[in-house]
Amino acid sequence: MTEKKHHHKEKEIKHEDEVQETQVEAEISGQVSAEVEALKKKFEEADAKASEYKDSWMRSQAEFQNYKKRIERDNEMTRVNMKGDIVKKVLPLLDDLERALQNRPADESWANGIDLIVRKFQTTLEGEGVKRIAAEGAEFDPNFHEAISHEPNDEVKSGHVIAVVQNGYMLGERVIRPALVRVAQ
């Protein structure tokens, strides 16, 4: 019987060991589960922060790109305005040369030289994007023309330009100087 008792005791010990192992496994499993949950929570928090940082970075990038475009646009506008200001200061010289050509004596060699200077001047301005405003015979447009007089005229329709007193010019789409015109009534 001793052997049976011994065997029975071994079974009890084995059973107790198994119960203890099961309890230990359950505790470990519970601890692991708690640690896994804590790690999942930390991961979700880190993922949320990473998304927040990424969104913030993308907004900053977009703002920087918009800033660069705005600065480039402002610089371009400044350049065009400066160019327009310089052209405005030079146009009276062209006007004087053109008036000199209108009153030049016939077959004077110096007058031919002035004519060449005027053409070169006009070509240079055209190369810089400066265009003369077509006015004579056109319908009066206050965006491009400045009326200095309204006169009755049978040959030109009412509201149309009779004559150009001073040429107007545009730089790109911007009027640098409107054309001074006489308009038919």
C-alpha positions as YAML, in Angstrom:
chain: A
units: angstrom
residues:
- id: 1
  name: MET
  ca: [0.00, 0.00, 0.00]
- id: 2
  name: THR
  ca: [2.80, 2.22, 0.53]
- id: 3
  name: GLU
  ca: [3.47, 2.06, -3.04]
- id: 4
  name: LYS
  ca: [-0.09, 3.02, -3.79]
- id: 5
  name: LYS
  ca: [0.11, 5.87, -1.33]
- id: 6
  name: HIS
  ca: [3.30, 6.95, -2.84]
- id: 7
  name: HIS
  ca: [1.82, 6.78, -6.29]
- id: 8
  name: HIS
  ca: [-1.25, 8.60, -5.07]
- id: 9
  name: LYS
  ca: [0.91, 11.26, -3.49]
- id: 10
  name: GLU
  ca: [2.83, 11.62, -6.71]
- id: 11
  name: LYS
  ca: [-0.45, 12.12, -8.52]
- id: 12
  name: GLU
  ca: [-1.52, 14.72, -6.01]
- id: 13
  name: ILE
  ca: [1.80, 16.49, -6.33]
- id: 14
  name: LYS
  ca: [1.53, 16.34, -10.10]
- id: 15
  name: HIS
  ca: [-2.00, 17.67, -9.88]
- id: 16
  name: GLU
  ca: [-0.92, 20.46, -7.55]
- id: 17
  name: ASP
  ca: [1.97, 21.23, -9.86]
- id: 18
  name: GLU
  ca: [-0.41, 21.33, -12.80]
- id: 19
  name: VAL
  ca: [-2.81, 23.59, -10.89]
- id: 20
  name: GLN
  ca: [0.08, 25.83, -9.90]
- id: 21
  name: GLU
  ca: [1.35, 25.86, -13.48]
- id: 22
  name: THR
  ca: [-2.15, 26.71, -14.69]
- id: 23
  name: GLN
  ca: [-2.39, 29.50, -12.11]
- id: 24
  name: VAL
  ca: [1.07, 30.78, -13.03]
- id: 25
  name: GLU
  ca: [0.19, 30.58, -16.73]
- id: 26
  name: ALA
  ca: [-3.06, 32.43, -16.04]
- id: 27
  name: GLU
  ca: [-1.18, 35.12, -14.08]
- id: 28
  name: ILE
  ca: [1.47, 35.39, -16.79]
- id: 29
  name: SER
  ca: [-1.23, 35.43, -19.47]
- id: 30
  name: GLY
  ca: [-3.06, 38.16, -17.55]
- id: 31
  name: GLN
  ca: [0.15, 40.16, -17.16]
- id: 32
  name: VAL
  ca: [1.03, 39.67, -20.82]
- id: 33
  name: SER
  ca: [-2.50, 40.67, -21.81]
- id: 34
  name: ALA
  ca: [-2.27, 43.79, -19.67]
- id: 35
  name: GLU
  ca: [1.16, 44.62, -21.12]
- id: 36
  name: VAL
  ca: [-0.11, 44.00, -24.67]
- id: 37
  name: GLU
  ca: [-3.08, 46.31, -24.02]
- id: 38
  name: ALA
  ca: [-0.76, 48.96, -22.56]
- id: 39
  name: LEU
  ca: [1.53, 48.64, -25.58]
- id: 40
  name: LYS
  ca: [-1.44, 48.84, -27.97]
- id: 41
  name: LYS
  ca: [-2.61, 51.99, -26.20]
- id: 42
  name: LYS
  ca: [0.89, 53.51, -26.39]
- id: 43
  name: PHE
  ca: [1.12, 52.56, -30.06]
- id: 44
  name: GLU
  ca: [-2.25, 54.18, -30.82]
- id: 45
  name: GLU
  ca: [-1.17, 57.34, -28.98]
- id: 46
  name: ALA
  ca: [2.15, 57.41, -30.86]
- id: 47
  name: ASP
  ca: [0.34, 56.78, -34.15]
- id: 48
  name: ALA
  ca: [-2.10, 59.63, -33.41]
- id: 49
  name: LYS
  ca: [0.81, 61.96, -32.59]
- id: 50
  name: ALA
  ca: [2.64, 60.91, -35.75]
- id: 51
  name: SER
  ca: [-0.50, 61.67, -37.81]
- id: 52
  name: GLU
  ca: [-0.85, 65.02, -36.07]
- id: 53
  name: TYR
  ca: [2.80, 65.87, -36.75]
- id: 54
  name: LYS
  ca: [2.49, 64.75, -40.36]
- id: 55
  name: ASP
  ca: [-0.62, 66.91, -40.87]
- id: 56
  name: SER
  ca: [1.13, 69.86, -39.24]
- id: 57
  name: TRP
  ca: [4.19, 69.32, -41.44]
- id: 58
  name: MET
  ca: [2.05, 69.09, -44.59]
- id: 59
  name: ARG
  ca: [0.23, 72.32, -43.66]
- id: 60
  name: SER
  ca: [3.57, 74.02, -43.06]
- id: 61
  name: GLN
  ca: [4.83, 72.82, -46.44]
- id: 62
  name: ALA
  ca: [1.68, 74.12, -48.17]
- id: 63
  name: GLU
  ca: [1.97, 77.46, -46.36]
- id: 64
  name: PHE
  ca: [5.63, 77.71, -47.38]
- id: 65
  name: GLN
  ca: [4.79, 76.94, -51.03]
- id: 66
  name: ASN
  ca: [2.05, 79.59, -50.95]
- id: 67
  name: TYR
  ca: [4.51, 82.05, -49.38]
- id: 68
  name: LYS
  ca: [7.07, 81.35, -52.12]
- id: 69
  name: LYS
  ca: [4.45, 81.85, -54.84]
- id: 70
  name: ARG
  ca: [3.25, 85.07, -53.22]
- id: 71
  name: ILE
  ca: [6.83, 86.40, -52.98]
- id: 72
  name: GLU
  ca: [7.51, 85.46, -56.63]
- id: 73
  name: ARG
  ca: [4.25, 87.13, -57.71]
- id: 74
  name: ASP
  ca: [5.09, 90.25, -55.66]
- id: 75
  name: ASN
  ca: [8.60, 90.37, -57.10]
- id: 76
  name: GLU
  ca: [7.23, 90.04, -60.63]
- id: 77
  name: MET
  ca: [4.71, 92.84, -59.98]
- id: 78
  name: THR
  ca: [7.48, 95.03, -58.56]
- id: 79
  name: ARG
  ca: [9.65, 94.32, -61.61]
- id: 80
  name: VAL
  ca: [6.79, 95.14, -64.01]
- id: 81
  name: ASN
  ca: [5.94, 98.32, -62.08]
- id: 82
  name: MET
  ca: [9.57, 99.47, -62.12]
- id: 83
  name: LYS
  ca: [9.82, 98.71, -65.83]
- id: 84
  name: GLY
  ca: [6.61, 100.66, -66.43]
- id: 85
  name: ASP
  ca: [7.92, 103.62, -64.43]
- id: 86
  name: ILE
  ca: [11.13, 103.72, -66.47]
- id: 87
  name: VAL
  ca: [9.22, 103.44, -69.76]
- id: 88
  name: LYS
  ca: [6.89, 106.29, -68.64]
- id: 89
  name: LYS
  ca: [9.93, 108.53, -68.16]
- id: 90
  name: VAL
  ca: [11.33, 107.65, -71.60]
- id: 91
  name: LEU
  ca: [8.10, 108.02, -73.61]
- id: 92
  name: PRO
  ca: [8.25, 111.85, -73.74]
- id: 93
  name: LEU
  ca: [11.60, 111.52, -75.53]
- id: 94
  name: LEU
  ca: [9.99, 109.28, -78.15]
- id: 95
  name: ASP
  ca: [7.12, 111.76, -78.48]
- id: 96
  name: ASP
  ca: [9.57, 114.61, -79.10]
- id: 97
  name: LEU
  ca: [11.43, 112.63, -81.74]
- id: 98
  name: GLU
  ca: [8.17, 111.71, -83.50]
- id: 99
  name: ARG
  ca: [7.07, 115.37, -83.49]
- id: 100
  name: ALA
  ca: [10.44, 116.35, -84.94]
- id: 101
  name: LEU
  ca: [9.89, 113.84, -87.75]
- id: 102
  name: GLN
  ca: [6.42, 115.23, -88.48]
- id: 103
  name: ASN
  ca: [7.91, 118.70, -89.03]
- id: 104
  name: ARG
  ca: [11.17, 117.69, -90.74]
- id: 105
  name: PRO
  ca: [12.38, 119.39, -93.88]
- id: 106
  name: ALA
  ca: [12.35, 117.30, -97.06]
- id: 107
  name: ASP
  ca: [15.52, 115.42, -98.01]
- id: 108
  name: GLU
  ca: [17.61, 116.39, -94.99]
- id: 109
  name: SER
  ca: [20.09, 113.65, -94.09]
- id: 110
  name: TRP
  ca: [19.90, 114.41, -90.38]
- id: 111
  name: ALA
  ca: [16.13, 113.81, -90.52]
- id: 112
  name: ASN
  ca: [16.77, 110.31, -91.88]
- id: 113
  name: GLY
  ca: [19.04, 109.71, -88.89]
- id: 114
  name: ILE
  ca: [16.29, 110.77, -86.49]
- id: 115
  name: ASP
  ca: [13.90, 108.43, -88.32]
- id: 116
  name: LEU
  ca: [16.34, 105.53, -87.72]
- id: 117
  name: ILE
  ca: [16.63, 106.47, -84.05]
- id: 118
  name: VAL
  ca: [12.83, 106.52, -83.65]
- id: 119
  name: ARG
  ca: [12.48, 103.08, -85.30]
- id: 120
  name: LYS
  ca: [15.23, 101.64, -83.12]
- id: 121
  name: PHE
  ca: [13.59, 103.17, -80.06]
- id: 122
  name: GLN
  ca: [10.22, 101.64, -80.99]
- id: 123
  name: THR
  ca: [11.80, 98.24, -81.69]
- id: 124
  name: THR
  ca: [13.53, 98.28, -78.31]
- id: 125
  name: LEU
  ca: [10.27, 99.12, -76.53]
- id: 126
  name: GLU
  ca: [8.42, 96.36, -78.41]
- id: 127
  name: GLY
  ca: [11.18, 93.94, -77.38]
- id: 128
  name: GLU
  ca: [10.45, 94.83, -73.77]
- id: 129
  name: GLY
  ca: [6.74, 94.14, -74.22]
- id: 130
  name: VAL
  ca: [5.61, 97.74, -74.69]
- id: 131
  name: LYS
  ca: [2.85, 98.12, -77.31]
- id: 132
  name: ARG
  ca: [1.35, 101.24, -78.79]
- id: 133
  name: ILE
  ca: [-2.40, 101.57, -78.19]
- id: 134
  name: ALA
  ca: [-4.28, 101.65, -81.48]
- id: 135
  name: ALA
  ca: [-6.61, 104.61, -81.22]
- id: 136
  name: GLU
  ca: [-7.31, 106.48, -84.45]
- id: 137
  name: GLY
  ca: [-10.74, 105.51, -85.82]
- id: 138
  name: ALA
  ca: [-11.37, 103.14, -82.88]
- id: 139
  name: GLU
  ca: [-14.33, 103.45, -80.56]
- id: 140
  name: PHE
  ca: [-13.49, 105.58, -77.52]
- id: 141
  name: ASP
  ca: [-12.61, 103.39, -74.54]
- id: 142
  name: PRO
  ca: [-11.83, 105.18, -71.26]
- id: 143
  name: ASN
  ca: [-9.61, 102.26, -70.22]
- id: 144
  name: PHE
  ca: [-7.19, 103.04, -73.07]
- id: 145
  name: HIS
  ca: [-8.00, 106.59, -74.19]
- id: 146
  name: GLU
  ca: [-8.18, 109.97, -72.54]
- id: 147
  name: ALA
  ca: [-10.42, 112.45, -74.35]
- id: 148
  name: ILE
  ca: [-9.12, 116.00, -74.52]
- id: 149
  name: SER
  ca: [-12.02, 117.26, -76.66]
- id: 150
  name: HIS
  ca: [-15.36, 116.25, -78.18]
- id: 151
  name: GLU
  ca: [-15.86, 117.69, -81.66]
- id: 152
  name: PRO
  ca: [-18.57, 117.41, -84.27]
- id: 153
  name: ASN
  ca: [-17.34, 115.39, -87.25]
- id: 154
  name: ASP
  ca: [-19.29, 114.09, -90.27]
- id: 155
  name: GLU
  ca: [-16.59, 111.63, -91.37]
- id: 156
  name: VAL
  ca: [-16.26, 109.69, -88.09]
- id: 157
  name: LYS
  ca: [-19.05, 108.01, -86.10]
- id: 158
  name: SER
  ca: [-20.04, 109.57, -82.82]
- id: 159
  name: GLY
  ca: [-18.02, 108.15, -79.92]
- id: 160
  name: HIS
  ca: [-15.06, 107.23, -82.12]
- id: 161
  name: VAL
  ca: [-11.57, 108.72, -82.07]
- id: 162
  name: ILE
  ca: [-10.99, 111.48, -84.65]
- id: 163
  name: ALA
  ca: [-7.28, 111.99, -84.03]
- id: 164
  name: VAL
  ca: [-4.53, 110.98, -81.62]
- id: 165
  name: VAL
  ca: [-2.80, 113.92, -79.93]
- id: 166
  name: GLN
  ca: [-0.37, 111.76, -77.96]
- id: 167
  name: ASN
  ca: [0.15, 108.00, -78.37]
- id: 168
  name: GLY
  ca: [-0.75, 105.70, -75.51]
- id: 169
  name: TYR
  ca: [1.25, 102.63, -74.52]
- id: 170
  name: MET
  ca: [0.72, 99.34, -72.71]
- id: 171
  name: LEU
  ca: [3.19, 97.07, -70.96]
- id: 172
  name: GLY
  ca: [1.72, 93.60, -71.25]
- id: 173
  name: GLU
  ca: [-1.90, 94.03, -70.18]
- id: 174
  name: ARG
  ca: [-1.25, 97.17, -68.12]
- id: 175
  name: VAL
  ca: [-1.81, 100.66, -69.53]
- id: 176
  name: ILE
  ca: [1.31, 102.73, -68.91]
- id: 177
  name: ARG
  ca: [-0.07, 105.85, -70.48]
- id: 178
  name: PRO
  ca: [-3.50, 106.29, -72.09]
- id: 179
  name: ALA
  ca: [-3.69, 107.79, -75.56]
- id: 180
  name: LEU
  ca: [-4.73, 111.48, -75.60]
- id: 181
  name: VAL
  ca: [-7.43, 111.69, -78.28]
- id: 182
  name: ARG
  ca: [-10.05, 113.91, -79.83]
- id: 183
  name: VAL
  ca: [-13.46, 112.24, -79.98]
- id: 184
  name: ALA
  ca: [-16.34, 112.75, -82.42]
- id: 185
  name: GLN
  ca: [-19.68, 113.87, -81.01]
...
